[in-house]
């Protein structure tokens, strides 16, 4: 089961100006083939279906533990999208003024046609995420190799999304995930090395561009977040530390496996209502409901 905490993994700056097209680009990082929904569901099903768990406990613990962090990554990308979309259309309660006219030329119309200017489980083109993106073969070598590939593909897409926008909210989110996704790349490389003897770490980084090129990523690497695998459970998945050991393949610094600090993360943004979309409710209905609750 997942223990959920009402905090984001990192702080996201609120936009001074809405940016619907930045939100559209970032959607790829949520519901694309190499998006966070894919990483979550791949590792989740691999952990559910893991056979020989007691004999191979460190590998099971690693996959299950990373799956738990991916849930937080989905949450983080979703809030980045939502912050970019907040205020992107004209707020008001009169539908005859065409309050959505200003946003109609934005790239992903699902954001306001199918949702209240909010994130959806789709890619940057509006194609819905689907289960065919999940690979859970039951063979540990094949699954670990696929996971390594998946994380490298996700990293490439993050870089391209970063280069697609100068939006500070989107870039802050992407910078953090470049670092944390990099942890998962190294983790699967370490797992393959310990399982097979092949030094997969010599391939890194993929793509051949250091996180230090991205200021929003560099600030987290300077804190050592690229060398820490967090234990996303109070007691369980301790065995992952047996895989996440040794030194980082890029800077040679020691790796650590530890619990999340008590003050880790940031407050979840309180998204403003969008009355023209009756999100969350028609304004008059909201007033009546609040009065009744009082």
C-alpha positions as CSV (number, residue, x, y, z in Angstrom):
1,X,0.0,0.0,0.0
2,X,1.0,3.6,-0.4
3,X,1.4,6.0,2.6
4,X,0.4,9.4,1.2
5,X,1.7,12.6,2.7
6,X,0.0,16.0,1.7
7,X,3.3,17.6,0.5
8,X,5.0,18.0,-2.8
9,X,8.5,16.5,-3.2
10,X,9.9,20.0,-4.0
11,X,8.6,23.6,-4.0
12,X,7.1,25.0,-7.2
13,X,7.1,28.7,-7.9
14,X,3.8,30.1,-8.8
15,X,3.5,31.7,-12.3
16,X,3.2,35.4,-12.6
17,X,1.6,34.7,-16.0
18,X,-0.4,31.6,-17.1
19,X,1.2,29.5,-19.8
20,X,-1.1,27.0,-21.4
21,X,1.4,25.9,-24.0
22,X,4.0,25.2,-21.4
23,X,1.4,23.0,-19.7
24,X,0.8,21.2,-23.0
25,X,4.5,20.4,-23.4
26,X,4.8,19.2,-19.8
27,X,1.9,16.8,-20.3
28,X,4.3,14.6,-22.2
29,X,6.2,14.1,-18.9
30,X,3.0,12.9,-17.2
31,X,1.1,10.7,-19.7
32,X,3.6,10.1,-22.5
33,X,5.1,6.7,-23.3
34,X,8.2,7.8,-21.2
35,X,6.2,9.8,-18.7
36,X,5.8,9.5,-15.0
37,X,2.6,7.4,-15.3
38,X,4.6,4.9,-17.3
39,X,7.4,4.7,-14.7
40,X,4.9,4.3,-11.9
41,X,2.9,1.6,-13.5
42,X,5.8,-0.4,-14.9
43,X,7.5,-0.6,-11.5
44,X,4.2,-1.1,-9.6
45,X,3.2,-4.1,-11.8
46,X,6.7,-5.5,-11.7
47,X,6.6,-5.4,-7.9
48,X,3.1,-6.9,-7.7
49,X,4.2,-9.8,-10.1
50,X,7.7,-10.4,-8.6
51,X,8.3,-14.1,-8.1
52,X,11.1,-15.5,-5.9
53,X,10.8,-12.4,-3.7
54,X,12.5,-13.8,-0.7
55,X,15.5,-15.1,-2.6
56,X,15.9,-11.8,-4.5
57,X,14.7,-9.4,-1.8
58,X,17.1,-6.5,-2.6
59,X,15.8,-6.3,-6.2
60,X,12.2,-6.5,-5.2
61,X,12.7,-3.8,-2.5
62,X,14.4,-1.6,-5.1
63,X,11.7,-1.8,-7.7
64,X,8.9,-1.4,-5.1
65,X,10.5,1.5,-3.4
66,X,11.2,3.4,-6.6
67,X,7.5,2.8,-7.6
68,X,6.4,4.6,-4.4
69,X,8.6,7.7,-5.3
70,X,7.1,7.7,-8.8
71,X,3.7,8.4,-7.3
72,X,5.1,11.6,-5.9
73,X,6.5,12.4,-9.3
74,X,3.1,12.2,-10.9
75,X,1.8,14.5,-8.3
76,X,4.6,17.0,-8.9
77,X,4.2,17.1,-12.7
78,X,0.4,17.5,-12.3
79,X,0.7,20.5,-10.1
80,X,3.2,22.1,-12.5
81,X,0.7,21.7,-15.2
82,X,-2.1,23.0,-13.1
83,X,-0.1,26.1,-12.0
84,X,0.7,26.8,-15.7
85,X,-3.0,26.6,-16.5
86,X,-4.3,28.7,-13.6
87,X,-5.8,31.9,-15.0
88,X,-5.2,30.9,-18.6
89,X,-8.7,31.9,-19.6
90,X,-10.8,34.9,-18.7
91,X,-12.4,34.4,-15.2
92,X,-16.1,35.3,-15.0
93,X,-19.6,33.9,-14.5
94,X,-21.2,35.1,-17.7
95,X,-20.9,32.4,-20.4
96,X,-22.1,34.8,-23.2
97,X,-18.8,36.7,-23.0
98,X,-16.9,33.6,-24.4
99,X,-14.5,33.4,-21.4
100,X,-12.6,30.6,-23.0
101,X,-11.9,32.4,-26.3
102,X,-8.5,33.5,-25.2
103,X,-7.3,29.9,-24.6
104,X,-8.8,28.3,-27.7
105,X,-5.6,28.5,-29.7
106,X,-3.6,26.7,-27.0
107,X,-2.1,23.3,-28.1
108,X,-4.0,21.0,-25.8
109,X,-7.8,21.8,-25.8
110,X,-8.4,18.8,-23.4
111,X,-7.1,21.0,-20.6
112,X,-10.3,23.0,-20.6
113,X,-12.7,21.0,-22.6
114,X,-12.3,17.8,-20.6
115,X,-11.0,19.3,-17.4
116,X,-11.1,22.5,-15.3
117,X,-7.8,23.8,-16.7
118,X,-6.0,20.9,-15.2
119,X,-3.7,17.9,-15.7
120,X,-4.9,14.8,-17.5
121,X,-3.6,11.3,-18.0
122,X,-2.5,12.0,-21.6
123,X,0.6,13.0,-23.6
124,X,1.4,16.4,-25.1
125,X,-0.8,15.7,-28.1
126,X,-3.8,14.7,-26.0
127,X,-3.4,10.9,-26.6
128,X,-4.5,9.1,-23.5
129,X,-2.0,7.1,-21.5
130,X,-2.5,3.4,-21.9
131,X,-1.5,0.1,-20.4
132,X,0.5,-1.1,-23.4
133,X,3.3,1.1,-22.1
134,X,3.8,-1.4,-19.2
135,X,6.5,-4.0,-19.5
136,X,6.4,-6.7,-16.8
137,X,7.9,-9.8,-18.3
138,X,8.6,-11.7,-15.1
139,X,12.3,-12.0,-16.0
140,X,14.3,-9.9,-13.7
141,X,17.1,-9.1,-16.2
142,X,14.7,-8.1,-18.9
143,X,12.6,-5.9,-16.6
144,X,15.7,-4.2,-15.1
145,X,17.0,-3.5,-18.6
146,X,13.7,-2.1,-19.7
147,X,13.5,0.1,-16.6
148,X,17.0,1.5,-17.4
149,X,15.8,2.2,-20.9
150,X,12.6,3.8,-19.7
151,X,14.4,6.1,-17.3
152,X,16.8,7.2,-20.0
153,X,14.0,7.9,-22.4
154,X,12.2,9.9,-19.7
155,X,15.4,11.9,-19.1
156,X,15.6,12.8,-22.8
157,X,12.0,14.0,-22.8
158,X,12.5,16.1,-19.7
159,X,15.4,17.8,-21.4
160,X,13.4,18.5,-24.5
161,X,10.5,19.8,-22.5
162,X,12.9,22.1,-20.6
163,X,14.2,23.5,-23.8
164,X,10.6,24.0,-25.0
165,X,9.8,26.6,-22.4
166,X,11.3,29.3,-20.1
167,X,8.4,29.0,-17.7
168,X,9.8,29.0,-14.2
169,X,7.3,26.5,-12.7
170,X,7.8,24.0,-15.5
171,X,11.6,24.4,-15.3
172,X,11.7,24.0,-11.5
173,X,9.8,20.8,-11.7
174,X,11.9,19.4,-14.6
175,X,15.1,20.3,-12.8
176,X,14.1,18.4,-9.7
177,X,13.0,15.4,-11.8
178,X,16.2,15.3,-13.8
179,X,18.0,14.7,-10.5
180,X,15.6,12.2,-9.0
181,X,15.1,10.4,-12.3
182,X,18.9,10.3,-12.6
183,X,18.9,8.4,-9.2
184,X,16.6,5.8,-10.7
185,X,18.8,5.4,-13.8
186,X,21.9,4.8,-11.6
187,X,19.8,2.5,-9.4
188,X,18.8,0.2,-12.3
189,X,22.4,0.4,-13.7
190,X,23.7,-0.8,-10.3
191,X,21.0,-3.5,-10.1
192,X,22.1,-4.8,-13.5
193,X,25.7,-4.7,-12.6
194,X,25.2,-6.6,-9.4
195,X,23.0,-9.2,-11.1
196,X,25.2,-9.7,-14.2
197,X,28.6,-8.2,-13.6
198,X,28.2,-5.8,-16.5
199,X,29.2,-2.2,-15.6
200,X,26.2,-0.4,-17.1
201,X,27.3,2.8,-15.3
202,X,30.0,3.3,-18.0
203,X,27.1,4.2,-20.4
204,X,26.0,7.2,-18.3
205,X,24.9,9.9,-18.7
206,X,22.3,9.1,-21.4
207,X,21.7,11.5,-23.2
208,X,25.3,12.7,-23.0
209,X,24.5,16.0,-21.2
210,X,25.2,16.6,-17.5
211,X,22.5,17.7,-15.2
212,X,24.8,20.5,-14.2
213,X,23.9,22.2,-17.5
214,X,20.5,22.9,-16.0
215,X,20.5,25.5,-13.2
216,X,17.3,24.1,-11.7
217,X,18.9,20.6,-11.5
218,X,22.3,21.8,-10.4
219,X,20.9,23.4,-7.2
220,X,19.6,19.9,-6.1
221,X,22.9,18.1,-7.1
222,X,24.8,20.6,-5.0
223,X,22.8,19.3,-2.0
224,X,23.7,15.8,-2.9
225,X,20.2,14.6,-4.0
226,X,21.6,12.8,-7.0
227,X,23.4,10.4,-4.6
228,X,20.5,9.6,-2.2
229,X,17.9,6.9,-2.7
230,X,15.1,7.5,-0.3
231,X,13.3,4.8,1.6
232,X,9.7,5.5,1.0
233,X,8.4,3.4,3.9
234,X,8.8,3.7,7.7
235,X,10.0,0.1,7.9
236,X,9.8,-1.8,4.7
237,X,12.1,-2.1,1.6
238,X,15.3,-2.0,3.6
239,X,17.0,-4.4,1.2
240,X,17.2,-1.7,-1.6
241,X,20.3,-0.4,0.2
242,X,22.2,-3.5,-0.8
243,X,21.8,-2.5,-4.5
244,X,22.2,1.2,-4.0
245,X,25.7,1.0,-2.7
246,X,29.2,2.0,-3.8
247,X,29.9,5.3,-5.6
248,X,28.1,7.4,-8.2
249,X,29.3,6.6,-11.7
250,X,29.5,10.2,-12.8
251,X,31.2,12.0,-9.8
252,X,32.6,9.1,-7.8
253,X,30.9,10.2,-4.6
254,X,29.4,7.6,-2.2
255,X,25.8,6.6,-2.5
256,X,23.5,6.6,0.5
257,X,20.1,5.0,1.3
258,X,18.1,6.8,3.9
259,X,14.6,7.8,5.1
260,X,13.1,11.1,4.0
261,X,14.0,13.9,6.4
262,X,11.0,15.1,8.5
263,X,11.0,18.5,6.8
264,X,11.4,17.1,3.2
265,X,9.2,18.6,0.5
266,X,7.0,21.6,0.2
267,X,3.4,22.8,0.7
268,X,0.9,21.7,-1.9
269,X,-0.3,24.8,-3.9
270,X,-3.9,25.8,-3.3
271,X,-5.2,26.2,-6.8
272,X,-7.6,29.2,-7.4
273,X,-11.1,28.5,-8.6
274,X,-11.9,28.9,-12.3
275,X,-15.5,30.1,-12.2
276,X,-15.9,30.2,-16.0
277,X,-15.4,26.4,-15.9
278,X,-17.5,25.9,-12.8
279,X,-14.3,24.5,-11.2
280,X,-14.7,23.4,-8.5
281,X,-18.4,24.5,-8.5
282,X,-20.6,27.2,-9.8
283,X,-19.8,30.3,-7.7
284,X,-23.4,30.6,-6.4
285,X,-23.4,27.0,-5.4
286,X,-20.1,27.4,-3.6
287,X,-21.5,30.4,-1.6
288,X,-24.6,28.4,-0.6
289,X,-22.5,25.4,0.4
290,X,-20.1,27.5,2.5
291,X,-23.0,29.2,4.2
292,X,-24.6,25.8,5.1
293,X,-21.3,24.5,6.4
294,X,-21.0,27.6,8.7
